[in-house]
Amino acid sequence: MNRKISTIDDEAMRVLMQYDWPGNVRQLMATVENMVLVCEQVALASKHIPPELRSASSGETQAPNLDALVGLSLEQIEKQAIRNALHIYRGNREQAAKMLGIGERTLYRKLKEYGLK
C-alpha cells in the first residue's frame, strides 16, 4: 500500500487482541489494511480501528459514526455495507451474509438489484 507504518500503539493492539475475529485471519487482514489506508502517520492508533471493533472489545454498545452517513440514501448505505462485508471475507458470500445478518438468498438478490459483483 506504499505506506511506512512502523508501529502500533498499545491500546490499538489491545483492541485487536481482544476481538473475537469471527472472520478469522481474513477479517483481521482486511481490518489492518483498512487501518493502514486511513492512517496518515507512521503509527497505527486506536482511532484507526473501526468503531464496531472498539465497542465489541470494550463490551459497550456504541453507536456507529453517523456523521459518515449523513447525506447518503439507505440504498447507498446498504451497498457500502455489502461491499465491506464482501471485502472482509474476500468475496465469500456465505460469510458476508452471516456478517450482515441476512440470508444468502437475500444477499444474492441485493447483489443483483444493486449491480454489484
Chimera marker file (.cmm) of the C-alpha trace (Angstrom):
<marker_set name="trace">
<marker id="1" x="0.000" y="0.000" z="0.000" r="1" g="1" b="0" radius="0.5"/>
<marker id="2" x="3.081" y="2.177" z="-0.144" r="1" g="1" b="0" radius="0.5"/>
<marker id="3" x="2.702" y="3.286" z="3.462" r="1" g="1" b="0" radius="0.5"/>
<marker id="4" x="5.506" y="3.305" z="6.017" r="1" g="1" b="0" radius="0.5"/>
<marker id="5" x="3.800" y="2.177" z="9.202" r="1" g="1" b="0" radius="0.5"/>
<marker id="6" x="6.417" y="1.426" z="11.844" r="1" g="1" b="0" radius="0.5"/>
<marker id="7" x="4.396" y="0.728" z="14.985" r="1" g="1" b="0" radius="0.5"/>
<marker id="8" x="1.013" y="0.212" z="16.572" r="1" g="1" b="0" radius="0.5"/>
<marker id="9" x="0.077" y="1.762" z="19.910" r="1" g="1" b="0" radius="0.5"/>
<marker id="10" x="-0.719" y="-0.345" z="22.962" r="1" g="1" b="0" radius="0.5"/>
<marker id="11" x="-4.433" y="0.484" z="23.019" r="1" g="1" b="0" radius="0.5"/>
<marker id="12" x="-4.903" y="-0.475" z="19.362" r="1" g="1" b="0" radius="0.5"/>
<marker id="13" x="-3.029" y="-3.731" z="19.929" r="1" g="1" b="0" radius="0.5"/>
<marker id="14" x="-5.193" y="-4.486" z="22.984" r="1" g="1" b="0" radius="0.5"/>
<marker id="15" x="-8.391" y="-3.953" z="20.992" r="1" g="1" b="0" radius="0.5"/>
<marker id="16" x="-7.172" y="-6.128" z="18.114" r="1" g="1" b="0" radius="0.5"/>
<marker id="17" x="-6.064" y="-8.869" z="20.512" r="1" g="1" b="0" radius="0.5"/>
<marker id="18" x="-9.362" y="-8.891" z="22.438" r="1" g="1" b="0" radius="0.5"/>
<marker id="19" x="-11.659" y="-9.023" z="19.404" r="1" g="1" b="0" radius="0.5"/>
<marker id="20" x="-13.148" y="-12.462" z="18.619" r="1" g="1" b="0" radius="0.5"/>
<marker id="21" x="-12.389" y="-12.334" z="14.833" r="1" g="1" b="0" radius="0.5"/>
<marker id="22" x="-15.304" y="-14.410" z="13.527" r="1" g="1" b="0" radius="0.5"/>
<marker id="23" x="-13.837" y="-13.977" z="10.050" r="1" g="1" b="0" radius="0.5"/>
<marker id="24" x="-10.501" y="-15.327" z="11.271" r="1" g="1" b="0" radius="0.5"/>
<marker id="25" x="-7.277" y="-14.177" z="9.616" r="1" g="1" b="0" radius="0.5"/>
<marker id="26" x="-9.005" y="-12.765" z="6.538" r="1" g="1" b="0" radius="0.5"/>
<marker id="27" x="-11.077" y="-10.371" z="8.608" r="1" g="1" b="0" radius="0.5"/>
<marker id="28" x="-8.036" y="-9.334" z="10.664" r="1" g="1" b="0" radius="0.5"/>
<marker id="29" x="-6.032" y="-8.721" z="7.481" r="1" g="1" b="0" radius="0.5"/>
<marker id="30" x="-8.811" y="-6.638" z="5.941" r="1" g="1" b="0" radius="0.5"/>
<marker id="31" x="-9.169" y="-4.613" z="9.139" r="1" g="1" b="0" radius="0.5"/>
<marker id="32" x="-5.443" y="-3.875" z="9.367" r="1" g="1" b="0" radius="0.5"/>
<marker id="33" x="-5.343" y="-2.977" z="5.654" r="1" g="1" b="0" radius="0.5"/>
<marker id="34" x="-8.200" y="-0.525" z="6.183" r="1" g="1" b="0" radius="0.5"/>
<marker id="35" x="-6.445" y="0.925" z="9.229" r="1" g="1" b="0" radius="0.5"/>
<marker id="36" x="-3.301" y="1.463" z="7.169" r="1" g="1" b="0" radius="0.5"/>
<marker id="37" x="-5.316" y="3.192" z="4.454" r="1" g="1" b="0" radius="0.5"/>
<marker id="38" x="-6.801" y="5.747" z="6.857" r="1" g="1" b="0" radius="0.5"/>
<marker id="39" x="-3.620" y="6.264" z="8.880" r="1" g="1" b="0" radius="0.5"/>
<marker id="40" x="-1.750" y="9.437" z="7.995" r="1" g="1" b="0" radius="0.5"/>
<marker id="41" x="1.075" y="8.927" z="10.485" r="1" g="1" b="0" radius="0.5"/>
<marker id="42" x="3.750" y="6.280" z="10.914" r="1" g="1" b="0" radius="0.5"/>
<marker id="43" x="1.934" y="4.612" z="13.830" r="1" g="1" b="0" radius="0.5"/>
<marker id="44" x="-1.422" y="2.871" z="13.913" r="1" g="1" b="0" radius="0.5"/>
<marker id="45" x="-3.545" y="4.053" z="16.820" r="1" g="1" b="0" radius="0.5"/>
<marker id="46" x="-6.841" y="3.038" z="18.375" r="1" g="1" b="0" radius="0.5"/>
<marker id="47" x="-8.542" y="5.882" z="16.477" r="1" g="1" b="0" radius="0.5"/>
<marker id="48" x="-7.851" y="3.940" z="13.261" r="1" g="1" b="0" radius="0.5"/>
<marker id="49" x="-9.760" y="0.879" z="14.487" r="1" g="1" b="0" radius="0.5"/>
<marker id="50" x="-13.336" y="0.619" z="13.175" r="1" g="1" b="0" radius="0.5"/>
<marker id="51" x="-15.883" y="1.685" z="15.837" r="1" g="1" b="0" radius="0.5"/>
<marker id="52" x="-17.621" y="-1.701" z="15.840" r="1" g="1" b="0" radius="0.5"/>
<marker id="53" x="-14.375" y="-3.394" z="16.915" r="1" g="1" b="0" radius="0.5"/>
<marker id="54" x="-13.717" y="-0.841" z="19.650" r="1" g="1" b="0" radius="0.5"/>
<marker id="55" x="-17.210" y="-1.261" z="21.072" r="1" g="1" b="0" radius="0.5"/>
<marker id="56" x="-17.057" y="-5.070" z="20.842" r="1" g="1" b="0" radius="0.5"/>
<marker id="57" x="-13.749" y="-5.222" z="22.688" r="1" g="1" b="0" radius="0.5"/>
<marker id="58" x="-14.943" y="-2.882" z="25.435" r="1" g="1" b="0" radius="0.5"/>
<marker id="59" x="-18.260" y="-4.656" z="25.843" r="1" g="1" b="0" radius="0.5"/>
<marker id="60" x="-20.102" y="-1.399" z="25.199" r="1" g="1" b="0" radius="0.5"/>
<marker id="61" x="-22.878" y="-0.811" z="22.761" r="1" g="1" b="0" radius="0.5"/>
<marker id="62" x="-21.591" y="2.129" z="20.790" r="1" g="1" b="0" radius="0.5"/>
<marker id="63" x="-23.489" y="3.910" z="18.060" r="1" g="1" b="0" radius="0.5"/>
<marker id="64" x="-21.680" y="3.926" z="14.725" r="1" g="1" b="0" radius="0.5"/>
<marker id="65" x="-20.223" y="7.190" z="13.462" r="1" g="1" b="0" radius="0.5"/>
<marker id="66" x="-23.339" y="8.630" z="11.873" r="1" g="1" b="0" radius="0.5"/>
<marker id="67" x="-21.518" y="11.677" z="10.505" r="1" g="1" b="0" radius="0.5"/>
<marker id="68" x="-20.113" y="9.487" z="7.733" r="1" g="1" b="0" radius="0.5"/>
<marker id="69" x="-23.662" y="8.505" z="6.739" r="1" g="1" b="0" radius="0.5"/>
<marker id="70" x="-25.148" y="11.985" z="6.531" r="1" g="1" b="0" radius="0.5"/>
<marker id="71" x="-26.445" y="12.691" z="3.049" r="1" g="1" b="0" radius="0.5"/>
<marker id="72" x="-26.399" y="9.054" z="1.945" r="1" g="1" b="0" radius="0.5"/>
<marker id="73" x="-29.541" y="7.189" z="1.000" r="1" g="1" b="0" radius="0.5"/>
<marker id="74" x="-30.386" y="3.900" z="2.684" r="1" g="1" b="0" radius="0.5"/>
<marker id="75" x="-29.606" y="2.205" z="-0.618" r="1" g="1" b="0" radius="0.5"/>
<marker id="76" x="-26.105" y="3.720" z="-0.672" r="1" g="1" b="0" radius="0.5"/>
<marker id="77" x="-25.518" y="2.704" z="2.941" r="1" g="1" b="0" radius="0.5"/>
<marker id="78" x="-26.696" y="-0.853" z="2.231" r="1" g="1" b="0" radius="0.5"/>
<marker id="79" x="-24.497" y="-1.088" z="-0.877" r="1" g="1" b="0" radius="0.5"/>
<marker id="80" x="-21.459" y="0.014" z="1.108" r="1" g="1" b="0" radius="0.5"/>
<marker id="81" x="-22.202" y="-2.463" z="3.905" r="1" g="1" b="0" radius="0.5"/>
<marker id="82" x="-22.421" y="-5.265" z="1.332" r="1" g="1" b="0" radius="0.5"/>
<marker id="83" x="-19.181" y="-4.169" z="-0.352" r="1" g="1" b="0" radius="0.5"/>
<marker id="84" x="-17.393" y="-4.007" z="3.013" r="1" g="1" b="0" radius="0.5"/>
<marker id="85" x="-18.622" y="-7.447" z="4.078" r="1" g="1" b="0" radius="0.5"/>
<marker id="86" x="-17.544" y="-8.982" z="0.764" r="1" g="1" b="0" radius="0.5"/>
<marker id="87" x="-14.168" y="-7.275" z="1.047" r="1" g="1" b="0" radius="0.5"/>
<marker id="88" x="-13.622" y="-8.541" z="4.594" r="1" g="1" b="0" radius="0.5"/>
<marker id="89" x="-14.472" y="-12.099" z="3.558" r="1" g="1" b="0" radius="0.5"/>
<marker id="90" x="-12.680" y="-11.840" z="0.196" r="1" g="1" b="0" radius="0.5"/>
<marker id="91" x="-15.811" y="-12.488" z="-1.825" r="1" g="1" b="0" radius="0.5"/>
<marker id="92" x="-17.141" y="-15.342" z="0.326" r="1" g="1" b="0" radius="0.5"/>
<marker id="93" x="-20.857" y="-14.635" z="0.041" r="1" g="1" b="0" radius="0.5"/>
<marker id="94" x="-21.883" y="-17.116" z="2.717" r="1" g="1" b="0" radius="0.5"/>
<marker id="95" x="-19.668" y="-15.474" z="5.337" r="1" g="1" b="0" radius="0.5"/>
<marker id="96" x="-20.597" y="-11.962" z="4.170" r="1" g="1" b="0" radius="0.5"/>
<marker id="97" x="-24.294" y="-12.773" z="4.514" r="1" g="1" b="0" radius="0.5"/>
<marker id="98" x="-23.706" y="-14.083" z="8.052" r="1" g="1" b="0" radius="0.5"/>
<marker id="99" x="-21.808" y="-10.932" z="8.971" r="1" g="1" b="0" radius="0.5"/>
<marker id="100" x="-24.645" y="-8.780" z="7.603" r="1" g="1" b="0" radius="0.5"/>
<marker id="101" x="-27.266" y="-10.825" z="9.421" r="1" g="1" b="0" radius="0.5"/>
<marker id="102" x="-29.114" y="-11.765" z="6.234" r="1" g="1" b="0" radius="0.5"/>
<marker id="103" x="-29.658" y="-14.971" z="4.320" r="1" g="1" b="0" radius="0.5"/>
<marker id="104" x="-27.538" y="-15.905" z="1.320" r="1" g="1" b="0" radius="0.5"/>
<marker id="105" x="-30.551" y="-15.651" z="-0.994" r="1" g="1" b="0" radius="0.5"/>
<marker id="106" x="-31.179" y="-12.110" z="0.231" r="1" g="1" b="0" radius="0.5"/>
<marker id="107" x="-27.536" y="-11.231" z="-0.395" r="1" g="1" b="0" radius="0.5"/>
<marker id="108" x="-27.695" y="-12.656" z="-3.933" r="1" g="1" b="0" radius="0.5"/>
<marker id="109" x="-30.864" y="-10.657" z="-4.590" r="1" g="1" b="0" radius="0.5"/>
<marker id="110" x="-29.258" y="-7.447" z="-3.268" r="1" g="1" b="0" radius="0.5"/>
<marker id="111" x="-26.127" y="-8.015" z="-5.378" r="1" g="1" b="0" radius="0.5"/>
<marker id="112" x="-28.277" y="-8.339" z="-8.483" r="1" g="1" b="0" radius="0.5"/>
<marker id="113" x="-30.518" y="-5.427" z="-7.505" r="1" g="1" b="0" radius="0.5"/>
<marker id="114" x="-27.566" y="-3.084" z="-6.947" r="1" g="1" b="0" radius="0.5"/>
<marker id="115" x="-25.479" y="-4.410" z="-9.843" r="1" g="1" b="0" radius="0.5"/>
<marker id="116" x="-22.647" y="-5.485" z="-7.507" r="1" g="1" b="0" radius="0.5"/>
<marker id="117" x="-20.215" y="-8.302" z="-8.244" r="1" g="1" b="0" radius="0.5"/>
<link id1="1" id2="2" r="1" g="1" b="0" radius="0.2"/>
<link id1="2" id2="3" r="1" g="1" b="0" radius="0.2"/>
<link id1="3" id2="4" r="1" g="1" b="0" radius="0.2"/>
<link id1="4" id2="5" r="1" g="1" b="0" radius="0.2"/>
<link id1="5" id2="6" r="1" g="1" b="0" radius="0.2"/>
<link id1="6" id2="7" r="1" g="1" b="0" radius="0.2"/>
<link id1="7" id2="8" r="1" g="1" b="0" radius="0.2"/>
<link id1="8" id2="9" r="1" g="1" b="0" radius="0.2"/>
<link id1="9" id2="10" r="1" g="1" b="0" radius="0.2"/>
<link id1="10" id2="11" r="1" g="1" b="0" radius="0.2"/>
<link id1="11" id2="12" r="1" g="1" b="0" radius="0.2"/>
<link id1="12" id2="13" r="1" g="1" b="0" radius="0.2"/>
<link id1="13" id2="14" r="1" g="1" b="0" radius="0.2"/>
<link id1="14" id2="15" r="1" g="1" b="0" radius="0.2"/>
<link id1="15" id2="16" r="1" g="1" b="0" radius="0.2"/>
<link id1="16" id2="17" r="1" g="1" b="0" radius="0.2"/>
<link id1="17" id2="18" r="1" g="1" b="0" radius="0.2"/>
<link id1="18" id2="19" r="1" g="1" b="0" radius="0.2"/>
<link id1="19" id2="20" r="1" g="1" b="0" radius="0.2"/>
<link id1="20" id2="21" r="1" g="1" b="0" radius="0.2"/>
<link id1="21" id2="22" r="1" g="1" b="0" radius="0.2"/>
<link id1="22" id2="23" r="1" g="1" b="0" radius="0.2"/>
<link id1="23" id2="24" r="1" g="1" b="0" radius="0.2"/>
<link id1="24" id2="25" r="1" g="1" b="0" radius="0.2"/>
<link id1="25" id2="26" r="1" g="1" b="0" radius="0.2"/>
<link id1="26" id2="27" r="1" g="1" b="0" radius="0.2"/>
<link id1="27" id2="28" r="1" g="1" b="0" radius="0.2"/>
<link id1="28" id2="29" r="1" g="1" b="0" radius="0.2"/>
<link id1="29" id2="30" r="1" g="1" b="0" radius="0.2"/>
<link id1="30" id2="31" r="1" g="1" b="0" radius="0.2"/>
<link id1="31" id2="32" r="1" g="1" b="0" radius="0.2"/>
<link id1="32" id2="33" r="1" g="1" b="0" radius="0.2"/>
<link id1="33" id2="34" r="1" g="1" b="0" radius="0.2"/>
<link id1="34" id2="35" r="1" g="1" b="0" radius="0.2"/>
<link id1="35" id2="36" r="1" g="1" b="0" radius="0.2"/>
<link id1="36" id2="37" r="1" g="1" b="0" radius="0.2"/>
<link id1="37" id2="38" r="1" g="1" b="0" radius="0.2"/>
<link id1="38" id2="39" r="1" g="1" b="0" radius="0.2"/>
<link id1="39" id2="40" r="1" g="1" b="0" radius="0.2"/>
<link id1="40" id2="41" r="1" g="1" b="0" radius="0.2"/>
<link id1="41" id2="42" r="1" g="1" b="0" radius="0.2"/>
<link id1="42" id2="43" r="1" g="1" b="0" radius="0.2"/>
<link id1="43" id2="44" r="1" g="1" b="0" radius="0.2"/>
<link id1="44" id2="45" r="1" g="1" b="0" radius="0.2"/>
<link id1="45" id2="46" r="1" g="1" b="0" radius="0.2"/>
<link id1="46" id2="47" r="1" g="1" b="0" radius="0.2"/>
<link id1="47" id2="48" r="1" g="1" b="0" radius="0.2"/>
<link id1="48" id2="49" r="1" g="1" b="0" radius="0.2"/>
<link id1="49" id2="50" r="1" g="1" b="0" radius="0.2"/>
<link id1="50" id2="51" r="1" g="1" b="0" radius="0.2"/>
<link id1="51" id2="52" r="1" g="1" b="0" radius="0.2"/>
<link id1="52" id2="53" r="1" g="1" b="0" radius="0.2"/>
<link id1="53" id2="54" r="1" g="1" b="0" radius="0.2"/>
<link id1="54" id2="55" r="1" g="1" b="0" radius="0.2"/>
<link id1="55" id2="56" r="1" g="1" b="0" radius="0.2"/>
<link id1="56" id2="57" r="1" g="1" b="0" radius="0.2"/>
<link id1="57" id2="58" r="1" g="1" b="0" radius="0.2"/>
<link id1="58" id2="59" r="1" g="1" b="0" radius="0.2"/>
<link id1="59" id2="60" r="1" g="1" b="0" radius="0.2"/>
<link id1="60" id2="61" r="1" g="1" b="0" radius="0.2"/>
<link id1="61" id2="62" r="1" g="1" b="0" radius="0.2"/>
<link id1="62" id2="63" r="1" g="1" b="0" radius="0.2"/>
<link id1="63" id2="64" r="1" g="1" b="0" radius="0.2"/>
<link id1="64" id2="65" r="1" g="1" b="0" radius="0.2"/>
<link id1="65" id2="66" r="1" g="1" b="0" radius="0.2"/>
<link id1="66" id2="67" r="1" g="1" b="0" radius="0.2"/>
<link id1="67" id2="68" r="1" g="1" b="0" radius="0.2"/>
<link id1="68" id2="69" r="1" g="1" b="0" radius="0.2"/>
<link id1="69" id2="70" r="1" g="1" b="0" radius="0.2"/>
<link id1="70" id2="71" r="1" g="1" b="0" radius="0.2"/>
<link id1="71" id2="72" r="1" g="1" b="0" radius="0.2"/>
<link id1="72" id2="73" r="1" g="1" b="0" radius="0.2"/>
<link id1="73" id2="74" r="1" g="1" b="0" radius="0.2"/>
<link id1="74" id2="75" r="1" g="1" b="0" radius="0.2"/>
<link id1="75" id2="76" r="1" g="1" b="0" radius="0.2"/>
<link id1="76" id2="77" r="1" g="1" b="0" radius="0.2"/>
<link id1="77" id2="78" r="1" g="1" b="0" radius="0.2"/>
<link id1="78" id2="79" r="1" g="1" b="0" radius="0.2"/>
<link id1="79" id2="80" r="1" g="1" b="0" radius="0.2"/>
<link id1="80" id2="81" r="1" g="1" b="0" radius="0.2"/>
<link id1="81" id2="82" r="1" g="1" b="0" radius="0.2"/>
<link id1="82" id2="83" r="1" g="1" b="0" radius="0.2"/>
<link id1="83" id2="84" r="1" g="1" b="0" radius="0.2"/>
<link id1="84" id2="85" r="1" g="1" b="0" radius="0.2"/>
<link id1="85" id2="86" r="1" g="1" b="0" radius="0.2"/>
<link id1="86" id2="87" r="1" g="1" b="0" radius="0.2"/>
<link id1="87" id2="88" r="1" g="1" b="0" radius="0.2"/>
<link id1="88" id2="89" r="1" g="1" b="0" radius="0.2"/>
<link id1="89" id2="90" r="1" g="1" b="0" radius="0.2"/>
<link id1="90" id2="91" r="1" g="1" b="0" radius="0.2"/>
<link id1="91" id2="92" r="1" g="1" b="0" radius="0.2"/>
<link id1="92" id2="93" r="1" g="1" b="0" radius="0.2"/>
<link id1="93" id2="94" r="1" g="1" b="0" radius="0.2"/>
<link id1="94" id2="95" r="1" g="1" b="0" radius="0.2"/>
<link id1="95" id2="96" r="1" g="1" b="0" radius="0.2"/>
<link id1="96" id2="97" r="1" g="1" b="0" radius="0.2"/>
<link id1="97" id2="98" r="1" g="1" b="0" radius="0.2"/>
<link id1="98" id2="99" r="1" g="1" b="0" radius="0.2"/>
<link id1="99" id2="100" r="1" g="1" b="0" radius="0.2"/>
<link id1="100" id2="101" r="1" g="1" b="0" radius="0.2"/>
<link id1="101" id2="102" r="1" g="1" b="0" radius="0.2"/>
<link id1="102" id2="103" r="1" g="1" b="0" radius="0.2"/>
<link id1="103" id2="104" r="1" g="1" b="0" radius="0.2"/>
<link id1="104" id2="105" r="1" g="1" b="0" radius="0.2"/>
<link id1="105" id2="106" r="1" g="1" b="0" radius="0.2"/>
<link id1="106" id2="107" r="1" g="1" b="0" radius="0.2"/>
<link id1="107" id2="108" r="1" g="1" b="0" radius="0.2"/>
<link id1="108" id2="109" r="1" g="1" b="0" radius="0.2"/>
<link id1="109" id2="110" r="1" g="1" b="0" radius="0.2"/>
<link id1="110" id2="111" r="1" g="1" b="0" radius="0.2"/>
<link id1="111" id2="112" r="1" g="1" b="0" radius="0.2"/>
<link id1="112" id2="113" r="1" g="1" b="0" radius="0.2"/>
<link id1="113" id2="114" r="1" g="1" b="0" radius="0.2"/>
<link id1="114" id2="115" r="1" g="1" b="0" radius="0.2"/>
<link id1="115" id2="116" r="1" g="1" b="0" radius="0.2"/>
<link id1="116" id2="117" r="1" g="1" b="0" radius="0.2"/>
</marker_set>
